[in-house]
Amino acid sequence: MNALFILVLGAVVLVCGYIFYGGWLAKQWGVDDGRETPAHAFEDGMDYVPAKPYVVIGHHFSSIAGAGPINGPIQAAVFGWVPVFLWILIGGIFFGAMHDFGALFASLRHKGQTLAAVIGQNIDDSAKKLFCVFSFLTLVLVVAAFASIVAGTFAVAPIPAEADAATAASVEAANLANSRTAMISILFIAVAIVWGLLTRGRNIPGAVNIMAAIVIIVAIVFVGYNFPLVHLNSTTWMFIIGLYILAASVAPVWILLQPRDYLSSYLLYGMIILAVVGIVGASVTGATANCEIPAFAGFNATELKAAGLAASGNASSAATVGNLFPALFITIACGAISGFHSLVASGTTSKQLDREAHAQPIAYGGMLLECLLAVISLCAVAFVFQHYMAGDAGYATPTAIFAHGLSQMVGTIPGLGGEATVSIVYSLLILAVSAFCLTSLDTATRICRMMFQEMFLKPGEDASQVTGARKILVNPYVATVVSVALGIALGMNGYSIIWPLFGAANQLLAALALLAVCAFLGNIGRNNKMFYIPMVFMLIVTLTSLVQTAYAKLTLLAGPGEVLAAQAGGVFGVGAQLVLAVLLLILAVILAVKGAKVIFGKKDKASA
């Protein structure tokens, strides 16, 4: 495998997908640039705030990316680079980007409301309530996981008293890197608030805005990297993060969400540019000409990991498990299609869109940019594939593998091969991944709050019209407190027990989003046939994964006690995963049947 060839081919295919397929979708659905967007029609200074397209893409891309396009391809690389590469391109163009674009477009035509409202108006109210409950619980899990991940990248750990010099030095280096990441992130938040206040209501030329943002980014990174003044443990950070997302969820988007995501997006763009420089430089020098990742390694990831264990005495803890189908399509997730994206598109992005024509570049284009990042992740793991499969120290997580691979590529460029350069690049890449997670975290919390509110709203009902006990439940502050309290508590007390089911839940969410948009387009008389194959395929993938999970957990419960006790969470953990898998199966079947009746049944066509 030649990394540069893969990168260039992937980029060309994605650009062609945007121009030809994305443009065709916009025409088929009737994207109308003369139509007023919800951001203008319902502008309230809180959630509905129109913004420049480069600001909205900053928010959207920062929020949908998270660690998904990095983790997924790296975990699935155990199957070989060809299946991963093909699914990123095919899935991204014909599944994921269409899914994101469709969710945003449907929300625009439903007053900027979430997909739950789209389902309520195009399927029925019971389907909406089921979707709300499912989405809310999924988002609570996202909040728990991302809060824990962010706290882990900020926290410092004590040096064990019995540690030798090498171990102590390693802990000190990790603590320094985490302190730098924490300091830079704090500066980002503080500067973003100032930026939001200073730019509010001012028509700053785009070029000036962009250049100022880049200068600010460089200054923040320089100060935070050289003056890491914050040294707190993980528990303290979890409480601080909880307070932060509590405020971020109810603060007007113009004062924090828009400016913070906009500013941090340049850090993410910078990461992509740095990665491309590393791949090109390493390829030109010949270092990536023969990346040792096979084109196709096999169909069973568990057996492939076992082979790595037999060969090296260790095995990668980062690689996925299970058969290629459905594991590949569950694992890659954000690199090809992710249900979480539909919640971002319909929950926050649709309320900030200045013009309807911006939907294609922001939603469809934003997803393809994420696919490019997934291709970059594939190149990174290919460069250090032997370390990855052997489970070498320092290569235990996808984030570390990503940073190691790209920093070492940069290190092959003449003049940049020093240990200091590689270390700096590694730290910057870890910082960028942390920024992905933090932006996804506060966006997920805001959407979680919205989903909790919508659970108690009737179709077409506004929060201002609610009376009685429901009025308390739809209050944004009450909804936020409930969401944050559940998320942080779960993050501190064993979210990892049920996290293995997140992949299937996320892809089920994608299938339901495709179903919702398909039903909406059919109801308004627009072409929706392009949704049939992706929708059915993602349902089959999800149902297969859930059936396999349920069977595996039943087998464990019926097996030897010592084997069961060795599982994460013991009997409780295995039982919880079994119950959730069965509930998700039932939910998928109910919503699929309801959606199919609407999509394939007789209906009167209306306009939207």
Order of alpha helices (4+ residues) and beta strands (2+ residues): alpha-alpha-alpha-alpha-alpha-alpha-alpha-alpha-alpha-alpha-alpha-alpha-alpha-alpha-alpha-alpha-alpha-alpha-alpha-alpha-alpha-alpha-alpha-alpha-alpha-alpha
